[in-house]
Amino acid sequence: MSLNDEERKTMVGLQMEKANRFMEQAEMVRGLQQWDLAANRYYYACFHAVQALFIHNGLASKTHTGMLRQFGLHFIKTGIIEDRLGGFLTRMEQLREKGDYNCIFSINEEELCTIVEPAHELVKVIAGLIQE
């Protein structure tokens, strides 16, 4: 998909709006002690922030695995984003997938608490990169 500068700016803004909206939803369902759903929303907040970063930089991915690969290649290995946040995003995707699809696995409060701060940090770091 080829975007002009204005279209790219609009799409980046829409992706970041969705990231922020999903972050708010994560906080709401966390307050309701819905751990699986909160993990899902935290992951998708990060996912949409990464999509905004990709669009901002003329990149694209069609799958979650592709997104993780592109993110690692273009932003982690280059040192633009700290390695620990790349590892976090990979862990989040795995946790989200288990929580969404594995009927014998449920995310607990303790596990969820380990992802809250890094999720906020990743979205904030990406927002900063987009503003540069």
N, CA, C and O atoms as a MOPAC input file, in Angstrom:
PM7 MOZYME 1SCF
protein

 N      0.85600 1    -1.17600 1     0.00000 1
 C      0.00000 1     0.00000 1     0.00000 1
 C      0.89500 1     1.23100 1     0.00000 1
 O      1.75800 1     1.39100 1     0.86300 1
 N      0.68000 1     2.07100 1    -0.95600 1
 C      1.44900 1     3.29000 1    -1.08400 1
 C      0.62600 1     4.46600 1    -0.56400 1
 O     -0.48700 1     4.71600 1    -1.02700 1
 N      1.18500 1     5.17300 1     0.39200 1
 C      0.48000 1     6.30200 1     1.00400 1
 C      1.24700 1     7.59100 1     0.75600 1
 O      2.47800 1     7.60300 1     0.76900 1
 N      0.51600 1     8.67000 1     0.53200 1
 C      1.19200 1     9.95900 1     0.49000 1
 C      1.41300 1    10.41900 1     1.93200 1
 O      0.94400 1     9.76600 1     2.86400 1
 N      2.10600 1    11.51100 1     2.12100 1
 C      2.45600 1    11.97300 1     3.46200 1
 C      1.23400 1    12.23100 1     4.33500 1
 O      1.23200 1    11.88800 1     5.51700 1
 N      0.20800 1    12.82600 1     3.76500 1
 C     -0.99200 1    13.12800 1     4.53600 1
 C     -1.73000 1    11.85100 1     4.94800 1
 O     -2.18800 1    11.72200 1     6.08300 1
 N     -1.83500 1    10.91600 1     4.00900 1
 C     -2.47700 1     9.63600 1     4.32200 1
 C     -1.69600 1     8.87100 1     5.39200 1
 O     -2.27700 1     8.27600 1     6.30000 1
 N     -0.38800 1     8.90000 1     5.26800 1
 C      0.46500 1     8.21600 1     6.24000 1
 C      0.26100 1     8.82000 1     7.63000 1
 O      0.11800 1     8.09500 1     8.61400 1
 N      0.25000 1    10.13900 1     7.70100 1
 C      0.05100 1    10.82800 1     8.97400 1
 C     -1.31000 1    10.46600 1     9.57900 1
 O     -1.41500 1    10.23000 1    10.78200 1
 N     -2.33800 1    10.42400 1     8.74600 1
 C     -3.68000 1    10.06000 1     9.21400 1
 C     -3.70200 1     8.63400 1     9.74300 1
 O     -4.24100 1     8.38100 1    10.82100 1
 N     -3.12300 1     7.70100 1     8.99900 1
 C     -3.11900 1     6.29800 1     9.41600 1
 C     -2.32100 1     6.09000 1    10.70100 1
 O     -2.71900 1     5.30900 1    11.56500 1
 N     -1.20400 1     6.78600 1    10.82300 1
 C     -0.41000 1     6.70400 1    12.06100 1
 C     -1.24300 1     7.19800 1    13.23500 1
 O     -1.26700 1     6.57300 1    14.29500 1
 N     -1.92500 1     8.32400 1    13.04200 1
 C     -2.76700 1     8.87300 1    14.10000 1
 C     -3.89000 1     7.92700 1    14.49400 1
 O     -4.18300 1     7.76600 1    15.67900 1
 N     -4.51800 1     7.30300 1    13.50800 1
 C     -5.60800 1     6.36400 1    13.79900 1
 C     -5.10300 1     5.13400 1    14.54900 1
 O     -5.75800 1     4.64600 1    15.47100 1
 N     -3.94800 1     4.64500 1    14.15100 1
 C     -3.36900 1     3.48700 1    14.85600 1
 C     -3.02800 1     3.84600 1    16.30000 1
 O     -3.26200 1     3.04800 1    17.20800 1
 N     -2.47600 1     5.04000 1    16.51800 1
 C     -2.13300 1     5.43900 1    17.89200 1
 C     -3.38400 1     5.69400 1    18.72300 1
 O     -3.40400 1     5.40200 1    19.91900 1
 N     -4.42800 1     6.23700 1    18.10100 1
 C     -5.69900 1     6.40900 1    18.81300 1
 C     -6.22600 1     5.05500 1    19.27200 1
 O     -6.69900 1     4.91800 1    20.40000 1
 N     -6.14300 1     4.06400 1    18.40300 1
 C     -6.60900 1     2.72400 1    18.75700 1
 C     -5.72400 1     2.13900 1    19.85600 1
 O     -6.23400 1     1.51100 1    20.78400 1
 N     -4.43200 1     2.33200 1    19.76900 1
 C     -3.51900 1     1.84600 1    20.81100 1
 C     -3.89800 1     2.44700 1    22.16000 1
 O     -3.96200 1     1.74000 1    23.16600 1
 N     -4.14300 1     3.72800 1    22.17400 1
 C     -4.50900 1     4.39500 1    23.43300 1
 C     -5.87900 1     3.96000 1    23.93800 1
 O     -6.08000 1     3.79400 1    25.14100 1
 N     -6.81000 1     3.77800 1    23.02400 1
 C     -8.14600 1     3.30400 1    23.41100 1
 C     -8.06600 1     1.88600 1    24.00000 1
 O     -8.72600 1     1.59100 1    24.99700 1
 N     -7.26600 1     1.01700 1    23.38800 1
 C     -7.11500 1    -0.33900 1    23.89900 1
 C     -6.38600 1    -0.34700 1    25.24000 1
 O     -6.65600 1    -1.20000 1    26.08500 1
 N     -5.47500 1     0.58500 1    25.43900 1
 C     -4.79400 1     0.69300 1    26.73400 1
 C     -5.81000 1     1.06700 1    27.81300 1
 O     -5.78100 1     0.51600 1    28.91400 1
 N     -6.69700 1     1.99200 1    27.50000 1
 C     -7.75700 1     2.36300 1    28.44900 1
 C     -8.67600 1     1.17400 1    28.73600 1
 O     -9.06200 1     0.94700 1    29.88300 1
 N     -9.02200 1     0.42600 1    27.70500 1
 C     -9.85900 1    -0.75400 1    27.89400 1
 C     -9.15200 1    -1.78400 1    28.77100 1
 O     -9.78400 1    -2.42100 1    29.61400 1
 N     -7.85400 1    -1.94700 1    28.57600 1
 C     -7.07700 1    -2.88800 1    29.39100 1
 C     -7.16200 1    -2.50700 1    30.86300 1
 O     -7.33700 1    -3.36100 1    31.73200 1
 N     -7.03800 1    -1.22000 1    31.12300 1
 C     -7.11000 1    -0.75000 1    32.51200 1
 C     -8.50000 1    -0.98800 1    33.09700 1
 O     -8.63100 1    -1.35600 1    34.26500 1
 N     -9.53200 1    -0.77800 1    32.28900 1
 C    -10.89700 1    -0.99100 1    32.77400 1
 C    -11.14300 1    -2.45800 1    33.11000 1
 O    -11.65000 1    -2.76500 1    34.18900 1
 N    -10.79400 1    -3.36100 1    32.20800 1
 C    -11.06000 1    -4.77400 1    32.47200 1
 C    -10.11700 1    -5.34100 1    33.52500 1
 O    -10.45400 1    -6.30900 1    34.20700 1
 N     -8.95300 1    -4.74900 1    33.65900 1
 C     -8.06700 1    -5.12900 1    34.76800 1
 C     -8.75600 1    -4.81800 1    36.09000 1
 O     -8.69200 1    -5.61600 1    37.02600 1
 N     -9.40800 1    -3.67700 1    36.17400 1
 C    -10.14400 1    -3.30500 1    37.37000 1
 C    -11.30200 1    -4.25400 1    37.67000 1
 O    -11.74100 1    -4.36800 1    38.81400 1
 N    -11.78700 1    -4.92800 1    36.64300 1
 C    -12.86200 1    -5.91700 1    36.80500 1
 C    -12.30000 1    -7.32200 1    37.05000 1
 O    -13.05100 1    -8.29300 1    37.14200 1
 N    -10.99100 1    -7.41600 1    37.15400 1
 C    -10.27800 1    -8.67400 1    37.38900 1
 C    -10.48400 1    -9.68000 1    36.26300 1
 O    -10.54200 1   -10.88800 1    36.49600 1
 N    -10.59100 1    -9.17700 1    35.06400 1
 C    -10.70700 1   -10.01800 1    33.87400 1
 C     -9.31900 1   -10.12200 1    33.23600 1
 O     -9.01800 1    -9.43100 1    32.26200 1
 N     -8.48500 1   -10.98800 1    33.79500 1
 C     -7.05500 1   -11.01900 1    33.46700 1
 C     -6.79200 1   -11.38900 1    32.00800 1
 O     -5.96900 1   -10.75100 1    31.35300 1
 N     -7.48400 1   -12.41900 1    31.48600 1
 C     -7.27000 1   -12.80600 1    30.09100 1
 C     -7.61600 1   -11.65900 1    29.14000 1
 O     -6.86800 1   -11.35300 1    28.21200 1
 N     -8.74700 1   -11.04500 1    29.39000 1
 C     -9.18500 1    -9.94800 1    28.53500 1
 C     -8.25900 1    -8.73600 1    28.66000 1
 O     -7.97700 1    -8.06400 1    27.66800 1
 N     -7.79500 1    -8.46000 1    29.85800 1
 C     -6.85900 1    -7.35200 1    30.05400 1
 C     -5.56400 1    -7.60700 1    29.28700 1
 O     -5.03600 1    -6.70400 1    28.63800 1
 N     -5.05000 1    -8.84100 1    29.36200 1
 C     -3.82200 1    -9.17400 1    28.62700 1
 C     -4.03100 1    -8.99600 1    27.13100 1
 O     -3.15200 1    -8.49000 1    26.43300 1
 N     -5.18300 1    -9.40800 1    26.64200 1
 C     -5.51200 1    -9.23700 1    25.23200 1
 C     -5.47400 1    -7.76900 1    24.85100 1
 O     -4.86500 1    -7.41400 1    23.84200 1
 N     -6.10300 1    -6.91400 1    25.62700 1
 C     -6.14400 1    -5.48400 1    25.31900 1
 C     -4.76200 1    -4.83600 1    25.42800 1
 O     -4.41700 1    -3.98300 1    24.61000 1
 N     -3.95500 1    -5.23500 1    26.44100 1
 C     -2.59000 1    -4.69700 1    26.53900 1
 C     -1.77900 1    -5.08200 1    25.30000 1
 O     -1.05700 1    -4.26000 1    24.73600 1
 N     -1.91100 1    -6.34000 1    24.89100 1
 C     -1.18100 1    -6.77400 1    23.69900 1
 C     -1.61700 1    -5.96800 1    22.47900 1
 O     -0.77900 1    -5.46800 1    21.72800 1
 N     -2.92100 1    -5.84300 1    22.28200 1
 C     -3.38100 1    -5.13300 1    21.08900 1
 C     -3.09000 1    -3.63100 1    21.14600 1
 O     -2.96900 1    -2.98900 1    20.10300 1
 N     -2.97800 1    -3.07500 1    22.32800 1
 C     -2.51900 1    -1.68300 1    22.43200 1
 C     -1.10100 1    -1.57800 1    21.88300 1
 O     -0.79100 1    -0.67200 1    21.10900 1
 N     -0.24300 1    -2.51100 1    22.29100 1
 C      1.13300 1    -2.52700 1    21.79300 1
 C      1.16600 1    -2.82700 1    20.29700 1
 O      1.92100 1    -2.20100 1    19.55200 1
 N      0.35800 1    -3.77300 1    19.86300 1
 C      0.28500 1    -4.14200 1    18.45400 1
 C     -0.04600 1    -2.93300 1    17.58500 1
 O      0.61300 1    -2.69700 1    16.57300 1
 N     -1.06000 1    -2.17200 1    17.97200 1
 C     -1.45400 1    -1.02100 1    17.15400 1
 C     -0.42300 1     0.10100 1    17.21400 1
 O     -0.25600 1     0.83900 1    16.24300 1
 N      0.26300 1     0.23700 1    18.33200 1
 C      1.35700 1     1.20600 1    18.39900 1
 C      2.47600 1     0.79600 1    17.44000 1
 O      3.03100 1     1.64100 1    16.73700 1
 N      2.80600 1    -0.48200 1    17.40900 1
 C      3.83500 1    -0.97100 1    16.48000 1
 C      3.37700 1    -0.76100 1    15.03800 1
 O      4.18000 1    -0.38200 1    14.18600 1
 N      2.10300 1    -1.00100 1    14.75700 1
 C      1.59400 1    -0.76000 1    13.41000 1
 C      1.73500 1     0.71400 1    13.02800 1
 O      2.06400 1     1.03500 1    11.88600 1
 N      1.48800 1     1.60100 1    13.98000 1
 C      1.67500 1     3.03000 1    13.71800 1
 C      3.13600 1     3.32200 1    13.38200 1
 O      3.43200 1     4.07700 1    12.45600 1
 N      4.03500 1     2.71900 1    14.14000 1
 C      5.46700 1     2.90100 1    13.89000 1
 C      5.85000 1     2.37500 1    12.51400 1
 O      6.63300 1     3.00100 1    11.79900 1
 N      5.30000 1     1.22600 1    12.14700 1
 C      5.56600 1     0.67100 1    10.82300 1
 C      5.08600 1     1.61900 1     9.72700 1
 O      5.83200 1     1.92200 1     8.79600 1
 N      3.86800 1     2.07800 1     9.83200 1
 C      3.32100 1     2.98000 1     8.81800 1
 C      4.16100 1     4.25400 1     8.73600 1
 O      4.46500 1     4.73900 1     7.64600 1
 N      4.52800 1     4.78200 1     9.88800 1
 C      5.36400 1     5.98200 1     9.95900 1
 C      6.67900 1     5.79100 1     9.19700 1
 O      7.21600 1     6.73000 1     8.60800 1
 N      7.18400 1     4.55200 1     9.22200 1
 C      8.48000 1     4.24900 1     8.60500 1
 C      8.36400 1     3.50800 1     7.27900 1
 O      9.36200 1     3.01300 1     6.75500 1
 N      7.14700 1     3.43000 1     6.73100 1
 C      6.97000 1     2.79400 1     5.42400 1
 C      7.10300 1     1.28400 1     5.44400 1
 O      7.44700 1     0.68300 1     4.42600 1
 N      6.83800 1     0.65900 1     6.58300 1
 C      6.91200 1    -0.79200 1     6.71100 1
 C      5.50700 1    -1.36900 1     6.82000 1
 O      4.53700 1    -0.64100 1     7.03400 1
 N      5.41200 1    -2.68900 1     6.66900 1
 C      4.11900 1    -3.35900 1     6.81600 1
 C      4.35000 1    -4.80800 1     7.21000 1
 O      5.40700 1    -5.38200 1     6.94600 1
 N      3.34800 1    -5.38200 1     7.84300 1
 C      3.35200 1    -6.81600 1     8.14000 1
 C      1.92000 1    -7.31700 1     8.03800 1
 O      0.97000 1    -6.58300 1     8.30900 1
 N      1.77800 1    -8.57600 1     7.64500 1
 C      0.44600 1    -9.13300 1     7.45900 1
 C      0.04100 1   -10.08300 1     8.57600 1
 O     -1.13600 1   -10.41900 1     8.70600 1
 N      1.00500 1   -10.52000 1     9.38600 1
 C      0.70500 1   -11.46500 1    10.46400 1
 C      1.35500 1   -10.97300 1    11.75600 1
 O      2.21200 1   -10.08900 1    11.73900 1
 N      0.93800 1   -11.55200 1    12.85800 1
 C      1.55400 1   -11.20400 1    14.14500 1
 C      3.01600 1   -11.63800 1    14.16000 1
 O      3.87400 1   -10.91400 1    14.66400 1
 N      3.30100 1   -12.80800 1    13.61500 1
 C      4.68300 1   -13.28700 1    13.54500 1
 C      5.51300 1   -12.36300 1    12.66500 1
 O      6.65100 1   -12.03700 1    13.00300 1
 N      4.95500 1   -11.94400 1    11.55200 1
 C      5.65200 1   -11.01000 1    10.67200 1
 C      5.90700 1    -9.67900 1    11.35600 1
 O      6.96100 1    -9.06800 1    11.17700 1
 N      4.94100 1    -9.23900 1    12.13400 1
 C      5.10600 1    -7.98900 1    12.88000 1
 C      6.26800 1    -8.12000 1    13.85600 1
 O      7.09200 1    -7.21100 1    13.96200 1
 N      6.34300 1    -9.24400 1    14.57300 1
 C      7.43800 1    -9.44200 1    15.52800 1
 C      8.78800 1    -9.47500 1    14.82200 1
 O      9.76500 1    -8.90700 1    15.31000 1
 N      8.83700 1   -10.13700 1    13.67900 1
 C     10.10100 1   -10.21000 1    12.91500 1
 C     10.53500 1    -8.83400 1    12.42800 1
 O     11.68800 1    -8.43900 1    12.60100 1
 N      9.60200 1    -8.10900 1    11.82000 1
 C      9.91600 1    -6.76900 1    11.29900 1
 C     10.32900 1    -5.82700 1    12.43800 1
 O     11.27000 1    -5.04600 1    12.29800 1
 N      9.62600 1    -5.91000 1    13.54500 1
 C      9.93400 1    -5.07900 1    14.70900 1
 C     11.34700 1    -5.37400 1    15.19600 1
 O     12.12800 1    -4.46000 1    15.46200 1
 N     11.66200 1    -6.65300 1    15.30800 1
 C     13.00600 1    -7.03200 1    15.74200 1
 C     14.07500 1    -6.56000 1    14.77800 1
 O     15.09200 1    -6.00600 1    15.19400 1
 N     13.85100 1    -6.77600 1    13.50300 1
 C     14.83100 1    -6.42200 1    12.47700 1
 C     15.07100 1    -4.91900 1    12.37800 1
 O     16.21600 1    -4.47400 1    12.31600 1
 N     14.00300 1    -4.14800 1    12.36300 1
 C     14.12800 1    -2.71100 1    12.10200 1
 C     14.27800 1    -1.82700 1    13.34000 1
 O     14.77700 1    -0.70600 1    13.24400 1
 N     13.85100 1    -2.32200 1    14.49600 1
 C     13.85100 1    -1.44100 1    15.66800 1
 C     14.61700 1    -1.98200 1    16.86900 1
 O     15.13000 1    -1.20300 1    17.67200 1
 N     14.70200 1    -3.30400 1    17.00400 1
 C     15.43600 1    -3.88200 1    18.13000 1
 C     16.90600 1    -4.09200 1    17.75900 1
 O     17.79900 1    -3.61700 1    18.45900 1
 N     17.14900 1    -4.79200 1    16.67700 1
 C     18.54000 1    -5.07000 1    16.26300 1
 C     19.30500 1    -3.79500 1    15.92100 1
 O     20.53200 1    -3.76200 1    16.01700 1
 N     18.60100 1    -2.76500 1    15.53200 1
 C     19.24200 1    -1.49000 1    15.20300 1
 C     19.47200 1    -0.63000 1    16.44800 1
 O     20.15600 1     0.39100 1    16.38100 1
 N     18.89800 1    -1.04700 1    17.59000 1
 C     19.06600 1    -0.29800 1    18.83000 1
 C     18.13200 1     0.89200 1    18.98400 1
 O     18.26400 1     1.66300 1    19.93500 1
 N     17.20200 1     1.04700 1    18.07300 1
 C     16.26200 1     2.16000 1    18.16300 1
 C     15.37000 1     1.98600 1    19.39100 1
 O     15.05900 1     2.95000 1    20.09100 1
 N     14.96400 1     0.73800 1    19.63900 1
 C     14.17100 1     0.39100 1    20.81700 1
 C     14.93700 1    -0.66300 1    21.59500 1
 O     15.55000 1    -1.55400 1    21.00700 1
 N     14.90300 1    -0.56500 1    22.90100 1
 C     15.64900 1    -1.48800 1    23.75300 1
 C     15.23200 1    -2.93200 1    23.53000 1
 O     14.05700 1    -3.23800 1    23.32800 1
 N     16.21800 1    -3.80600 1    23.57100 1
 C     16.02400 1    -5.23500 1    23.36400 1
 C     14.97700 1    -5.80800 1    24.32500 1
 O     14.17300 1    -6.65300 1    23.93100 1
 N     14.98300 1    -5.35700 1    25.56700 1
 C     14.03900 1    -5.90600 1    26.55600 1
 C     12.59000 1    -5.64700 1    26.13500 1
 O     11.71000 1    -6.44700 1    26.45000 1
 N     12.33000 1    -4.54100 1    25.43000 1
 C     10.97200 1    -4.27100 1    24.96200 1
 C     10.59800 1    -5.15600 1    23.77600 1
 O      9.42700 1    -5.48400 1    23.58700 1
 N     11.58100 1    -5.53600 1    22.98800 1
 C     11.33100 1    -6.49600 1    21.91200 1
 C     10.98500 1    -7.86400 1    22.48600 1
 O     10.05300 1    -8.52400 1    22.02600 1
 N     11.74300 1    -8.28200 1    23.49600 1
 C     11.44700 1    -9.54700 1    24.17000 1
 C     10.09600 1    -9.51000 1    24.84400 1
 O      9.36400 1   -10.50000 1    24.84900 1
 N      9.77000 1    -8.37300 1    25.40800 1
 C      8.46700 1    -8.20300 1    26.04700 1
 C      7.34100 1    -8.37300 1    25.03600 1
 O      6.36000 1    -9.06500 1    25.31100 1
 N      7.47300 1    -7.74900 1    23.87100 1
 C      6.41500 1    -7.83700 1    22.85900 1
 C      6.22300 1    -9.28800 1    22.41200 1
 O      5.09000 1    -9.73200 1    22.22600 1
 N      7.30800 1   -10.02000 1    22.23900 1
 C      7.21500 1   -11.43000 1    21.87300 1
 C      6.50200 1   -12.21600 1    22.96800 1
 O      5.63400 1   -13.03900 1    22.67700 1
 N      6.86000 1   -11.96900 1    24.20900 1
 C      6.21800 1   -12.65000 1    25.33500 1
 C      4.73300 1   -12.29800 1    25.40600 1
 O      3.89400 1   -13.15700 1    25.67800 1
 N      4.41900 1   -11.03100 1    25.16100 1
 C      3.02000 1   -10.59700 1    25.17500 1
 C      2.19900 1   -11.32300 1    24.11800 1
 O      1.07100 1   -11.74100 1    24.38000 1
 N      2.76000 1   -11.47100 1    22.93000 1
 C      2.03300 1   -12.14300 1    21.85500 1
 C      1.76300 1   -13.59600 1    22.23500 1
 O      0.67300 1   -14.11400 1    21.99500 1
 N      2.75500 1   -14.24600 1    22.82400 1
 C      2.57700 1   -15.63800 1    23.25600 1
 C      1.53900 1   -15.74000 1    24.37200 1
 O      0.69800 1   -16.63900 1    24.36200 1
 N      1.60100 1   -14.83100 1    25.31800 1
 C      0.65200 1   -14.82100 1    26.42700 1
 C     -0.76700 1   -14.55300 1    25.92800 1
 O     -1.71500 1   -15.21000 1    26.35700 1
 N     -0.90600 1   -13.60900 1    25.04300 1
 C     -2.21100 1   -13.27800 1    24.46800 1
 C     -2.77700 1   -14.48100 1    23.72000 1
 O     -3.95900 1   -14.80100 1    23.84800 1
 N     -1.93700 1   -15.13500 1    22.95100 1
 C     -2.40500 1   -16.29100 1    22.18800 1
 C     -2.84600 1   -17.42600 1    23.12100 1
 O     -3.88400 1   -18.04900 1    22.89400 1
 N     -2.07300 1   -17.68800 1    24.14900 1
 C     -2.47000 1   -18.71800 1    25.11600 1
 C     -3.77300 1   -18.33900 1    25.81100 1
 O     -4.66500 1   -19.17500 1    25.96000 1
 N     -3.88300 1   -17.10600 1    26.22800 1
 C     -5.08000 1   -16.64200 1    26.91100 1
 C     -6.31300 1   -16.66700 1    26.03200 1
 O     -7.41700 1   -16.93300 1    26.50600 1
 N     -6.12300 1   -16.39000 1    24.74800 1
 C     -7.25700 1   -16.35200 1    23.82500 1
 C     -7.68300 1   -17.73400 1    23.33800 1
 O     -8.87500 1   -17.98100 1    23.15500 1
 N     -6.72200 1   -18.64200 1    23.12500 1
 C     -7.03100 1   -19.88000 1    22.41900 1
 C     -6.88100 1   -21.15800 1    23.23700 1
 O     -7.44100 1   -22.18600 1    22.85700 1
 N     -6.15500 1   -21.12900 1    24.32800 1
 C     -5.91100 1   -22.34100 1    25.10600 1
 C     -6.95000 1   -22.44100 1    26.22400 1
 O     -6.90500 1   -21.67100 1    27.18300 1
 N     -7.86700 1   -23.37000 1    26.10700 1
 C     -8.97000 1   -23.46000 1    27.06200 1
 C     -8.53200 1   -23.94900 1    28.44100 1
 O     -9.29700 1   -23.82700 1    29.39800 1
 N     -7.33300 1   -24.49500 1    28.57000 1
 C     -6.88000 1   -24.94800 1    29.89000 1
 C     -5.90500 1   -23.95500 1    30.53200 1
 O     -5.34200 1   -24.22700 1    31.59300 1
 N     -5.71300 1   -22.82000 1    29.89000 1
 C     -4.80600 1   -21.79900 1    30.40100 1
 C     -5.57200 1   -20.52300 1    30.69300 1
 O     -6.34900 1   -20.04700 1    29.86700 1
 N     -5.34600 1   -19.98200 1    31.86400 1
 C     -5.90700 1   -18.67800 1    32.21500 1
 C     -4.80400 1   -17.81400 1    32.78800 1
 O     -3.97900 1   -18.28200 1    33.57200 1
 N     -4.79400 1   -16.57900 1    32.40200 1
 C     -3.82900 1   -15.62300 1    32.92600 1
 C     -4.29400 1   -15.21900 1    34.31700 1
 O     -5.48000 1   -14.96900 1    34.53600 1
 N     -3.35900 1   -15.15600 1    35.25000 1
 C     -3.71700 1   -14.75600 1    36.61400 1
 C     -3.26300 1   -13.32700 1    36.87800 1
 O     -2.55000 1   -12.72700 1    36.07400 1
 N     -3.68000 1   -12.80800 1    37.99200 1
 C     -3.36800 1   -11.42600 1    38.34100 1
 C     -1.87400 1   -11.17500 1    38.42300 1
 O     -1.38000 1   -10.15100 1    37.95100 1
 N     -1.15700 1   -12.11100 1    39.02300 1
 C      0.29600 1   -11.95500 1    39.17000 1
 C      0.97500 1   -11.85000 1    37.81100 1
 O      1.83400 1   -10.99400 1    37.59700 1
 N      0.58200 1   -12.72600 1    36.90300 1
 C      1.14400 1   -12.70600 1    35.55700 1
 C      0.79100 1   -11.40500 1    34.83500 1
 O      1.63600 1   -10.80200 1    34.17400 1
 N     -0.44300 1   -10.98800 1    34.96800 1
 C     -0.86200 1    -9.75300 1    34.32100 1
 C     -0.06400 1    -8.56200 1    34.83400 1
 O      0.31400 1    -7.68100 1    34.06100 1
 N      0.18900 1    -8.53500 1    36.12600 1
 C      0.91500 1    -7.40200 1    36.71900 1
 C      2.30600 1    -7.23100 1    36.12600 1
 O      2.85800 1    -6.13200 1    36.16800 1
 N      2.88700 1    -8.30000 1    35.57300 1
 C      4.22900 1    -8.20800 1    34.99500 1
 C      4.23300 1    -7.54000 1    33.62500 1
 O      5.29500 1    -7.18000 1    33.11700 1
 N      3.06300 1    -7.37000 1    33.02500 1
 C      3.02600 1    -6.80100 1    31.67100 1
 C      2.49400 1    -5.37700 1    31.61500 1
 O      2.61800 1    -4.71000 1    30.58800 1
 N      1.90600 1    -4.91000 1    32.70000 1
 C      1.26300 1    -3.59800 1    32.68100 1
 C      2.26400 1    -2.48300 1    32.39400 1
 O      2.08200 1    -1.71300 1    31.45100 1
 N      3.30200 1    -2.39300 1    33.18800 1
 C      4.26400 1    -1.29800 1    33.02800 1
 C      5.01100 1    -1.35900 1    31.68900 1
 O      5.12200 1    -0.33900 1    31.01000 1
 N      5.53100 1    -2.54300 1    31.29200 1
 C      6.19600 1    -2.58000 1    29.98000 1
 C      5.26500 1    -2.24000 1    28.81400 1
 O      5.70400 1    -1.64500 1    27.83000 1
 N      3.99300 1    -2.60700 1    28.91200 1
 C      3.05100 1    -2.26400 1    27.83700 1
 C      2.91200 1    -0.74800 1    27.72400 1
 O      2.96100 1    -0.19100 1    26.62700 1
 N      2.74000 1    -0.09100 1    28.86100 1
 C      2.65700 1     1.37300 1    28.85400 1
 C      3.95300 1     1.98000 1    28.30600 1
 O      3.92300 1     2.92800 1    27.52100 1
 N      5.08100 1     1.42300 1    28.73000 1
 C      6.37300 1     1.95400 1    28.28800 1
 C      6.54800 1     1.80700 1    26.78100 1
 O      6.98200 1     2.74600 1    26.11300 1
 N      6.21500 1     0.64000 1    26.24200 1
 C      6.38200 1     0.42700 1    24.80500 1
 C      5.53700 1     1.40700 1    23.99500 1
 O      6.02300 1     1.99100 1    23.02600 1
 N      4.29000 1     1.58600 1    24.38100 1
 C      3.42900 1     2.51700 1    23.65600 1
 C      3.98600 1     3.94700 1    23.76500 1
 O      3.95100 1     4.70500 1    22.79600 1
 N      4.48500 1     4.29900 1    24.92200 1
 C      5.05200 1     5.64000 1    25.11000 1
 C      6.32000 1     5.83800 1    24.27300 1
 O      6.50500 1     6.88700 1    23.65700 1
 N      7.18300 1     4.83200 1    24.25600 1
 C      8.41400 1     4.92000 1    23.44900 1
 C      8.06500 1     5.08500 1    21.97300 1
 O      8.65100 1     5.91400 1    21.27800 1
 N      7.11600 1     4.29900 1    21.50700 1
 C      6.71600 1     4.38000 1    20.10300 1
 C      6.10600 1     5.74800 1    19.79500 1
 O      6.40000 1     6.33900 1    18.75600 1
 N      5.27100 1     6.24400 1    20.68100 1
 C      4.68500 1     7.57900 1    20.48200 1
 C      5.79700 1     8.62500 1    20.34800 1
 O      5.70900 1     9.52500 1    19.51200 1
 N      6.82200 1     8.50700 1    21.15700 1
 C      7.96200 1     9.43100 1    21.07900 1
 C      8.70300 1     9.33700 1    19.76000 1
 O      9.09400 1    10.35800 1    19.19500 1
 N      8.90000 1     8.12300 1    19.26300 1
 C      9.58700 1     7.93600 1    17.98000 1
 C      8.78400 1     8.52700 1    16.82400 1
 O      9.34700 1     9.08100 1    15.87900 1
 N      7.48300 1     8.40100 1    16.91300 1
 C      6.62500 1     8.93200 1    15.85300 1
 C      6.64100 1    10.45900 1    15.86800 1
 O      6.51600 1    11.08800 1    14.81800 1
 N      6.79200 1    11.05600 1    17.03900 1
 C      6.80100 1    12.51500 1    17.14500 1
 C      8.09100 1    13.13400 1    16.63300 1
 O      8.11800 1    14.31500 1    16.28700 1
 N      9.15900 1    12.34600 1    16.58100 1
 C     10.46600 1    12.89500 1    16.16100 1
 C     10.45600 1    13.37700 1    14.73600 1
 O     11.47300 1    13.86200 1    14.24100 1

